[in-house]
Amino acid sequence: MPTETLRRGDQGAAVRSLQTQLQDLGYWLGGVGDTFGPLTEQAVTAFQKVEGLTPDGVAGSATQAALARADRPTSSASGDLIEIDKARQVLFVVRGGKVAWTLNVSTGTEKPYVLDGRTELADTPPGHWKVSWAVDGNDVGALGALYRPRYFHSDGIAVHGYHSVPAYPASHGCVRVTEAAMDWIWAGNLMPLGSAVWVH
């Protein structure tokens, strides 16, 4: 019997099963229910990225087959930190050296842009950083509003919530997650001041 393709807007037991599998592997989707909403789409996209599948956010036969045999992602880091994998465009919440949660992200385009007559590079700098400051609300700057940003680089680079988190690099250098995911990061204090952020 062919696998039922599941996508945003679908409802029912098959969606709940999909969400349960994703959550059990640590792909954050805000809780299990019967509706394939935007957070489920983000979780499917993150899973597809980790597994090397086309990140379209649709759970077709290839994605569901991969999900049935997948393991939780791993990290090369130790301790508690946030790890950002630019190549795969995902964020790992690492606890005790193990990946507790995985999120879809969109990082810098790595392309030049012009701001106030200056040419800047939309890069998310690789390296080992620390969370240095945070704003509990919208932080409005020259490039727009960042939702509840947690800054980890002196150039004003942060993990922050945004209304659009595509499957590809689209930011000016920050690391975008959904606004719901950013609320969850704050609620769980997953990026406390002084904590490590690894970007590679």
C-alpha atoms as an extended CHARMM CRD file, in Angstrom:
* protein
*
       200  EXT
         1         1  MET       CA              0.0000000000        0.0000000000        0.0000000000  PROA      1               0.0000000000
         2         2  PRO       CA              1.5270000000        3.4030000000       -0.9510000000  PROA      2               0.0000000000
         3         3  THR       CA              2.4830000000        5.7880000000        1.8330000000  PROA      3               0.0000000000
         4         4  GLU       CA              0.1130000000        8.7050000000        2.3410000000  PROA      4               0.0000000000
         5         5  THR       CA              1.8990000000       11.9910000000        1.6400000000  PROA      5               0.0000000000
         6         6  LEU       CA              1.3880000000       14.3900000000        4.5290000000  PROA      6               0.0000000000
         7         7  ARG       CA              1.6590000000       18.1470000000        4.2070000000  PROA      7               0.0000000000
         8         8  ARG       CA              0.6140000000       21.3900000000        5.8660000000  PROA      8               0.0000000000
         9         9  GLY       CA             -3.1290000000       21.4890000000        6.4770000000  PROA      9               0.0000000000
        10        10  ASP       CA             -3.5740000000       17.7150000000        6.7890000000  PROA      10              0.0000000000
        11        11  GLN       CA             -5.2230000000       16.2640000000        9.8860000000  PROA      11              0.0000000000
        12        12  GLY       CA             -5.7250000000       12.9130000000       11.5340000000  PROA      12              0.0000000000
        13        13  ALA       CA             -4.0190000000        9.9110000000       13.0760000000  PROA      13              0.0000000000
        14        14  ALA       CA             -1.2810000000        9.7490000000       10.4200000000  PROA      14              0.0000000000
        15        15  VAL       CA             -0.2630000000       13.3040000000       11.2760000000  PROA      15              0.0000000000
        16        16  ARG       CA             -0.1450000000       12.4800000000       14.9750000000  PROA      16              0.0000000000
        17        17  SER       CA              2.0580000000        9.4520000000       14.2390000000  PROA      17              0.0000000000
        18        18  LEU       CA              4.3950000000       11.5920000000       12.1160000000  PROA      18              0.0000000000
        19        19  GLN       CA              4.6540000000       14.2240000000       14.8510000000  PROA      19              0.0000000000
        20        20  THR       CA              5.3430000000       11.5860000000       17.4940000000  PROA      20              0.0000000000
        21        21  GLN       CA              8.1780000000       10.1000000000       15.4320000000  PROA      21              0.0000000000
        22        22  LEU       CA              9.7130000000       13.5270000000       14.8550000000  PROA      22              0.0000000000
        23        23  GLN       CA              9.4090000000       14.5360000000       18.4980000000  PROA      23              0.0000000000
        24        24  ASP       CA             10.9140000000       11.2440000000       19.6800000000  PROA      24              0.0000000000
        25        25  LEU       CA             13.9840000000       12.0080000000       17.5400000000  PROA      25              0.0000000000
        26        26  GLY       CA             14.2380000000       15.5030000000       19.0200000000  PROA      26              0.0000000000
        27        27  TYR       CA             12.7840000000       17.5800000000       16.2060000000  PROA      27              0.0000000000
        28        28  TRP       CA             10.9300000000       20.4010000000       17.9580000000  PROA      28              0.0000000000
        29        29  LEU       CA              7.3750000000       21.0030000000       16.7520000000  PROA      29              0.0000000000
        30        30  GLY       CA              5.6610000000       22.5340000000       19.7550000000  PROA      30              0.0000000000
        31        31  GLY       CA              3.7990000000       19.3930000000       20.8430000000  PROA      31              0.0000000000
        32        32  VAL       CA              1.9200000000       16.4960000000       19.2850000000  PROA      32              0.0000000000
        33        33  GLY       CA             -1.6130000000       16.9140000000       17.9350000000  PROA      33              0.0000000000
        34        34  ASP       CA             -3.7370000000       15.9820000000       14.9420000000  PROA      34              0.0000000000
        35        35  THR       CA             -2.9600000000       18.9300000000       12.6420000000  PROA      35              0.0000000000
        36        36  PHE       CA              0.0070000000       19.3830000000       10.2970000000  PROA      36              0.0000000000
        37        37  GLY       CA              0.7040000000       23.0540000000       10.9840000000  PROA      37              0.0000000000
        38        38  PRO       CA              3.6450000000       25.3640000000       10.3160000000  PROA      38              0.0000000000
        39        39  LEU       CA              5.7330000000       24.0020000000       13.2020000000  PROA      39              0.0000000000
        40        40  THR       CA              5.3290000000       20.4430000000       11.9200000000  PROA      40              0.0000000000
        41        41  GLU       CA              6.4220000000       21.6990000000        8.5020000000  PROA      41              0.0000000000
        42        42  GLN       CA              9.5140000000       23.2330000000       10.1220000000  PROA      42              0.0000000000
        43        43  ALA       CA             10.2980000000       19.9690000000       11.9240000000  PROA      43              0.0000000000
        44        44  VAL       CA              9.9080000000       17.9220000000        8.7220000000  PROA      44              0.0000000000
        45        45  THR       CA             12.2070000000       20.3930000000        6.9460000000  PROA      45              0.0000000000
        46        46  ALA       CA             14.8400000000       20.0920000000        9.6880000000  PROA      46              0.0000000000
        47        47  PHE       CA             14.6490000000       16.2970000000        9.5210000000  PROA      47              0.0000000000
        48        48  GLN       CA             15.0140000000       16.3420000000        5.7380000000  PROA      48              0.0000000000
        49        49  LYS       CA             18.0740000000       18.5800000000        6.0130000000  PROA      49              0.0000000000
        50        50  VAL       CA             19.7730000000       16.3150000000        8.5520000000  PROA      50              0.0000000000
        51        51  GLU       CA             19.0180000000       13.2140000000        6.4730000000  PROA      51              0.0000000000
        52        52  GLY       CA             20.1280000000       14.7410000000        3.1650000000  PROA      52              0.0000000000
        53        53  LEU       CA             16.6600000000       14.7980000000        1.6100000000  PROA      53              0.0000000000
        54        54  THR       CA             15.0660000000       17.6250000000       -0.3730000000  PROA      54              0.0000000000
        55        55  PRO       CA             13.9060000000       20.0590000000        2.3410000000  PROA      55              0.0000000000
        56        56  ASP       CA             10.3910000000       20.8010000000        1.1340000000  PROA      56              0.0000000000
        57        57  GLY       CA              8.5490000000       20.3150000000        4.4360000000  PROA      57              0.0000000000
        58        58  VAL       CA              6.3390000000       17.6200000000        2.8870000000  PROA      58              0.0000000000
        59        59  ALA       CA              6.3830000000       14.1130000000        4.3890000000  PROA      59              0.0000000000
        60        60  GLY       CA              6.2640000000       11.9200000000        1.2980000000  PROA      60              0.0000000000
        61        61  SER       CA              7.2800000000        8.2850000000        0.9680000000  PROA      61              0.0000000000
        62        62  ALA       CA             11.0560000000        8.9400000000        1.0010000000  PROA      62              0.0000000000
        63        63  THR       CA             10.8330000000       11.1410000000        4.0880000000  PROA      63              0.0000000000
        64        64  GLN       CA              8.5960000000        8.7080000000        5.9650000000  PROA      64              0.0000000000
        65        65  ALA       CA             10.8400000000        5.7610000000        5.0640000000  PROA      65              0.0000000000
        66        66  ALA       CA             13.8780000000        7.6840000000        6.3440000000  PROA      66              0.0000000000
        67        67  LEU       CA             11.9910000000        8.6140000000        9.5080000000  PROA      67              0.0000000000
        68        68  ALA       CA             11.2420000000        4.9510000000       10.2340000000  PROA      68              0.0000000000
        69        69  ARG       CA             14.9380000000        4.0770000000       10.3550000000  PROA      69              0.0000000000
        70        70  ALA       CA             16.4810000000        7.3570000000       11.5370000000  PROA      70              0.0000000000
        71        71  ASP       CA             18.5050000000        7.9580000000       14.6640000000  PROA      71              0.0000000000
        72        72  ARG       CA             18.6860000000       11.1400000000       16.6970000000  PROA      72              0.0000000000
        73        73  PRO       CA             21.2780000000       13.5550000000       15.2570000000  PROA      73              0.0000000000
        74        74  THR       CA             24.6730000000       13.6690000000       16.9580000000  PROA      74              0.0000000000
        75        75  SER       CA             27.0200000000       16.4740000000       17.9350000000  PROA      75              0.0000000000
        76        76  SER       CA             30.8020000000       16.6420000000       18.1100000000  PROA      76              0.0000000000
        77        77  ALA       CA             30.4960000000       19.1040000000       20.9860000000  PROA      77              0.0000000000
        78        78  SER       CA             30.5210000000       18.3690000000       24.6890000000  PROA      78              0.0000000000
        79        79  GLY       CA             28.5940000000       20.0320000000       27.4670000000  PROA      79              0.0000000000
        80        80  ASP       CA             25.5970000000       22.3290000000       27.0730000000  PROA      80              0.0000000000
        81        81  LEU       CA             25.4980000000       24.6800000000       24.0960000000  PROA      81              0.0000000000
        82        82  ILE       CA             23.7550000000       25.7780000000       20.9390000000  PROA      82              0.0000000000
        83        83  GLU       CA             25.3350000000       24.3620000000       17.7610000000  PROA      83              0.0000000000
        84        84  ILE       CA             24.5380000000       25.9200000000       14.3990000000  PROA      84              0.0000000000
        85        85  ASP       CA             25.3320000000       23.8060000000       11.3430000000  PROA      85              0.0000000000
        86        86  LYS       CA             25.4110000000       26.2390000000        8.4170000000  PROA      86              0.0000000000
        87        87  ALA       CA             25.9330000000       23.5420000000        5.7880000000  PROA      87              0.0000000000
        88        88  ARG       CA             22.7090000000       21.7890000000        6.7670000000  PROA      88              0.0000000000
        89        89  GLN       CA             20.9190000000       24.9270000000        8.0130000000  PROA      89              0.0000000000
        90        90  VAL       CA             19.8810000000       23.4600000000       11.3530000000  PROA      90              0.0000000000
        91        91  LEU       CA             20.3420000000       24.3570000000       15.0120000000  PROA      91              0.0000000000
        92        92  PHE       CA             21.0650000000       21.7360000000       17.6630000000  PROA      92              0.0000000000
        93        93  VAL       CA             20.2750000000       22.2480000000       21.3450000000  PROA      93              0.0000000000
        94        94  VAL       CA             23.0900000000       20.1840000000       22.8590000000  PROA      94              0.0000000000
        95        95  ARG       CA             22.8070000000       19.0060000000       26.4590000000  PROA      95              0.0000000000
        96        96  GLY       CA             25.5430000000       16.8960000000       28.0430000000  PROA      96              0.0000000000
        97        97  GLY       CA             27.1580000000       16.4620000000       24.6170000000  PROA      97              0.0000000000
        98        98  LYS       CA             23.9990000000       14.9760000000       23.1110000000  PROA      98              0.0000000000
        99        99  VAL       CA             21.4970000000       16.5860000000       20.7650000000  PROA      99              0.0000000000
       100       100  ALA       CA             18.3380000000       17.2180000000       22.7740000000  PROA      100             0.0000000000
       101       101  TRP       CA             16.4920000000       19.1530000000       20.0730000000  PROA      101             0.0000000000
       102       102  THR       CA             16.8780000000       20.1190000000       16.4130000000  PROA      102             0.0000000000
       103       103  LEU       CA             15.3820000000       23.1660000000       14.7020000000  PROA      103             0.0000000000
       104       104  ASN       CA             15.2080000000       24.3690000000       11.1330000000  PROA      104             0.0000000000
       105       105  VAL       CA             17.0710000000       27.6740000000       10.7050000000  PROA      105             0.0000000000
       106       106  SER       CA             17.9410000000       30.1960000000        8.0300000000  PROA      106             0.0000000000
       107       107  THR       CA             21.3770000000       31.8220000000        8.3560000000  PROA      107             0.0000000000
       108       108  GLY       CA             23.1750000000       34.5550000000        6.4020000000  PROA      108             0.0000000000
       109       109  THR       CA             23.1480000000       34.4940000000        2.6080000000  PROA      109             0.0000000000
       110       110  GLU       CA             26.9590000000       35.0350000000        2.5820000000  PROA      110             0.0000000000
       111       111  LYS       CA             26.3400000000       37.6800000000       -0.0830000000  PROA      111             0.0000000000
       112       112  PRO       CA             27.0440000000       41.4360000000       -0.0030000000  PROA      112             0.0000000000
       113       113  TYR       CA             24.3240000000       43.9730000000        0.7330000000  PROA      113             0.0000000000
       114       114  VAL       CA             24.3190000000       47.7650000000        1.0510000000  PROA      114             0.0000000000
       115       115  LEU       CA             23.3020000000       49.5380000000        4.2740000000  PROA      115             0.0000000000
       116       116  ASP       CA             23.5640000000       53.3210000000        4.6910000000  PROA      116             0.0000000000
       117       117  GLY       CA             25.9370000000       53.5190000000        1.7420000000  PROA      117             0.0000000000
       118       118  ARG       CA             28.2420000000       50.7980000000        3.1170000000  PROA      118             0.0000000000
       119       119  THR       CA             28.6620000000       47.3610000000        1.6170000000  PROA      119             0.0000000000
       120       120  GLU       CA             28.3560000000       44.6370000000        4.2240000000  PROA      120             0.0000000000
       121       121  LEU       CA             28.5370000000       40.8530000000        4.0130000000  PROA      121             0.0000000000
       122       122  ALA       CA             25.5090000000       38.8520000000        5.1340000000  PROA      122             0.0000000000
       123       123  ASP       CA             27.6080000000       36.2400000000        6.9130000000  PROA      123             0.0000000000
       124       124  THR       CA             26.9780000000       34.1320000000        9.9850000000  PROA      124             0.0000000000
       125       125  PRO       CA             30.5280000000       34.0280000000       11.4080000000  PROA      125             0.0000000000
       126       126  PRO       CA             31.8840000000       30.5280000000       12.1230000000  PROA      126             0.0000000000
       127       127  GLY       CA             33.5600000000       29.9940000000       15.4710000000  PROA      127             0.0000000000
       128       128  HSD       CA             32.9680000000       29.4520000000       19.1640000000  PROA      128             0.0000000000
       129       129  TRP       CA             30.9920000000       32.3210000000       20.6660000000  PROA      129             0.0000000000
       130       130  LYS       CA             29.0360000000       33.1470000000       23.8110000000  PROA      130             0.0000000000
       131       131  VAL       CA             25.6150000000       34.7040000000       24.3460000000  PROA      131             0.0000000000
       132       132  SER       CA             26.4960000000       38.2600000000       25.3360000000  PROA      132             0.0000000000
       133       133  TRP       CA             23.1720000000       40.0860000000       25.4840000000  PROA      133             0.0000000000
       134       134  ALA       CA             19.4840000000       39.5840000000       24.8100000000  PROA      134             0.0000000000
       135       135  VAL       CA             16.3300000000       41.6210000000       24.2830000000  PROA      135             0.0000000000
       136       136  ASP       CA             13.0060000000       40.2970000000       25.5600000000  PROA      136             0.0000000000
       137       137  GLY       CA             10.8280000000       41.7720000000       22.8290000000  PROA      137             0.0000000000
       138       138  ASN       CA             11.2540000000       43.2220000000       19.3490000000  PROA      138             0.0000000000
       139       139  ASP       CA             14.7040000000       44.7660000000       18.8600000000  PROA      139             0.0000000000
       140       140  VAL       CA             14.2580000000       47.2140000000       15.9920000000  PROA      140             0.0000000000
       141       141  GLY       CA             17.3220000000       48.1990000000       13.9880000000  PROA      141             0.0000000000
       142       142  ALA       CA             18.3110000000       49.3800000000       10.5320000000  PROA      142             0.0000000000
       143       143  LEU       CA             17.5440000000       45.9500000000        9.0510000000  PROA      143             0.0000000000
       144       144  GLY       CA             14.1610000000       45.5470000000       10.7220000000  PROA      144             0.0000000000
       145       145  ALA       CA             12.7870000000       43.9560000000       13.8850000000  PROA      145             0.0000000000
       146       146  LEU       CA             14.3610000000       40.9170000000       15.5300000000  PROA      146             0.0000000000
       147       147  TYR       CA             12.0240000000       38.9820000000       17.8220000000  PROA      147             0.0000000000
       148       148  ARG       CA             13.4730000000       38.2350000000       21.2770000000  PROA      148             0.0000000000
       149       149  PRO       CA             17.0760000000       38.0560000000       19.9850000000  PROA      149             0.0000000000
       150       150  ARG       CA             19.8720000000       36.3320000000       21.8560000000  PROA      150             0.0000000000
       151       151  TYR       CA             23.0810000000       37.9360000000       20.5750000000  PROA      151             0.0000000000
       152       152  PHE       CA             26.2870000000       35.9220000000       20.3760000000  PROA      152             0.0000000000
       153       153  HSD       CA             28.5800000000       38.0530000000       18.1920000000  PROA      153             0.0000000000
       154       154  SER       CA             29.7410000000       41.6720000000       18.4550000000  PROA      154             0.0000000000
       155       155  ASP       CA             28.5500000000       42.4060000000       14.9090000000  PROA      155             0.0000000000
       156       156  GLY       CA             24.9790000000       42.1250000000       16.1890000000  PROA      156             0.0000000000
       157       157  ILE       CA             24.5050000000       38.5140000000       15.1450000000  PROA      157             0.0000000000
       158       158  ALA       CA             21.7740000000       36.7130000000       17.0800000000  PROA      158             0.0000000000
       159       159  VAL       CA             19.4800000000       33.7530000000       17.1720000000  PROA      159             0.0000000000
       160       160  HSD       CA             16.0460000000       35.3710000000       16.8800000000  PROA      160             0.0000000000
       161       161  GLY       CA             12.4720000000       34.6810000000       15.9700000000  PROA      161             0.0000000000
       162       162  TYR       CA             11.1710000000       35.6770000000       12.5530000000  PROA      162             0.0000000000
       163       163  HSD       CA              7.9410000000       35.2930000000       10.6050000000  PROA      163             0.0000000000
       164       164  SER       CA              9.7430000000       33.5940000000        7.7200000000  PROA      164             0.0000000000
       165       165  VAL       CA             12.2290000000       30.7300000000        8.1390000000  PROA      165             0.0000000000
       166       166  PRO       CA             12.8180000000       29.2580000000        4.6830000000  PROA      166             0.0000000000
       167       167  ALA       CA             14.8210000000       26.1010000000        4.0150000000  PROA      167             0.0000000000
       168       168  TYR       CA             17.7730000000       28.0950000000        2.6560000000  PROA      168             0.0000000000
       169       169  PRO       CA             20.0930000000       30.9190000000        3.8580000000  PROA      169             0.0000000000
       170       170  ALA       CA             18.0820000000       34.1570000000        3.6670000000  PROA      170             0.0000000000
       171       171  SER       CA             19.1650000000       36.4510000000        6.5190000000  PROA      171             0.0000000000
       172       172  HSD       CA             21.6350000000       39.3200000000        6.8160000000  PROA      172             0.0000000000
       173       173  GLY       CA             23.7260000000       37.1190000000        9.1200000000  PROA      173             0.0000000000
       174       174  CYS       CA             21.4920000000       36.2870000000       12.0430000000  PROA      174             0.0000000000
       175       175  VAL       CA             20.0940000000       32.8220000000       12.6910000000  PROA      175             0.0000000000
       176       176  ARG       CA             16.3390000000       32.7740000000       12.1560000000  PROA      176             0.0000000000
       177       177  VAL       CA             13.9890000000       30.4180000000       13.9620000000  PROA      177             0.0000000000
       178       178  THR       CA             10.2120000000       30.6440000000       14.1810000000  PROA      178             0.0000000000
       179       179  GLU       CA              8.7680000000       33.0650000000       16.7150000000  PROA      179             0.0000000000
       180       180  ALA       CA              7.2120000000       30.0840000000       18.5270000000  PROA      180             0.0000000000
       181       181  ALA       CA             10.6280000000       28.3940000000       18.7370000000  PROA      181             0.0000000000
       182       182  MET       CA             12.1540000000       31.5930000000       20.1050000000  PROA      182             0.0000000000
       183       183  ASP       CA              9.4570000000       31.7480000000       22.8010000000  PROA      183             0.0000000000
       184       184  TRP       CA             10.3320000000       28.1370000000       23.6710000000  PROA      184             0.0000000000
       185       185  ILE       CA             14.0630000000       28.9600000000       23.8470000000  PROA      185             0.0000000000
       186       186  TRP       CA             13.3260000000       31.8070000000       26.2640000000  PROA      186             0.0000000000
       187       187  ALA       CA             10.8680000000       29.7770000000       28.3490000000  PROA      187             0.0000000000
       188       188  GLY       CA             13.4130000000       26.9700000000       28.8130000000  PROA      188             0.0000000000
       189       189  ASN       CA             16.3530000000       29.3770000000       29.2560000000  PROA      189             0.0000000000
       190       190  LEU       CA             18.1700000000       27.3590000000       26.5710000000  PROA      190             0.0000000000
       191       191  MET       CA             20.5270000000       30.2250000000       25.6590000000  PROA      191             0.0000000000
       192       192  PRO       CA             21.4470000000       31.8680000000       28.9820000000  PROA      192             0.0000000000
       193       193  LEU       CA             23.8680000000       34.7910000000       29.0280000000  PROA      193             0.0000000000
       194       194  GLY       CA             27.4270000000       33.4930000000       28.8390000000  PROA      194             0.0000000000
       195       195  SER       CA             26.4540000000       30.1400000000       27.3390000000  PROA      195             0.0000000000
       196       196  ALA       CA             28.2910000000       28.7400000000       24.3180000000  PROA      196             0.0000000000
       197       197  VAL       CA             27.2100000000       29.0320000000       20.6930000000  PROA      197             0.0000000000
       198       198  TRP       CA             29.1920000000       27.0430000000       18.1110000000  PROA      198             0.0000000000
       199       199  VAL       CA             28.8100000000       27.9850000000       14.4600000000  PROA      199             0.0000000000
       200       200  HSD       CA             30.3190000000       25.8600000000       11.6960000000  PROA      200             0.0000000000
